[in-house]
Amino acid sequence: MKLSAFFCILPAVAVAEVESSIPWGVEAVTGYRTEYIHRGMSLADDVIDFQLESGFAISDTLSIGLRGWYASGSASGGDFSETSGFAELRYDEKTFSAGWVLGYRSFSGSQLSDGFETGPFCSWHATADLDVNAELRYDDGADTWYAKAELSWSKPLDQRSFVSALAGISAVGDFYDREGLNDVFLRISYTYNVAPNVSLTPFLGSSIGLDEKADDYGYAGIWFEVSF
């Protein structure tokens, strides 16, 4: 699932105070999905989200990124919303990436508790089209950990479009009455570049529960993305 939103415009202010030769950018995304699945749990239906992401390079291999998002939809108990923000320190080489994330999630109309998240991530760029990713987070709201391993693949179809696929497995430690293997997840998407900095991405996804208290879900949606 993609993240990003509310305070991530802040990097533009910070970048204005440093040398203009430092590369940076801003990406804005708005989207709709039939169901919002977070770590194998269904939080809401008919979700509209707005995402914002920005970052800048410190050196050829080191960068800082800020992301955030706001989402709203309908849940069984009434209206649902989430406001989240994340900061990321990232190291990149040709075949390997790694870093650390710190963020905060605030929920309304959900069984999930507000709290900070932090932890490491890494990626092995196996080929030009395939990445192997791993992530570990400590979730302060749930007072436990979450981990996942995944494969991400993309392939250009022509100069304006490409297809992507993401598949993985997750595990948790006493995460809202779940423990151990959590779910297997999959997402397939198609991206069409309407212009060099504007794209549309319809997608389909699913989550198959591995814990006895986890359900199976399927969802669909679309993202509209603009980069600056």
Disulfide bonds with the S-S distance in Angstrom:
none
